[in-house]
Amino acid sequence: MTPEQKVAFVIAQIALFQCRVAGMVAENAQRTHHGHSMAYTEADFTCLEREQEALIGHNALITWFGS
């Protein structure tokens, strides 16, 4: 994979992460608006962050792109 392709992959993974977080936030807002409990808690957001750490975390990027 070329450096440009690596950058494109990382940007795509970041966009996916942002979409997933936005969806979780939107679901919580909708449920709150309707008087229901939140669907996603802090633990769910932390879990999502941990899942992505392997692809877009600091250590992963340093390993992938070099220092």
Buried (B, 14 or more C-beta within 10 A) or exposed (E): EEEEEEEEBBEEBEEEBEEBBEEBEEEBEEBEEEEEEBEBEEEEBEEBEEEBEEBBEEEBEEEBEEE
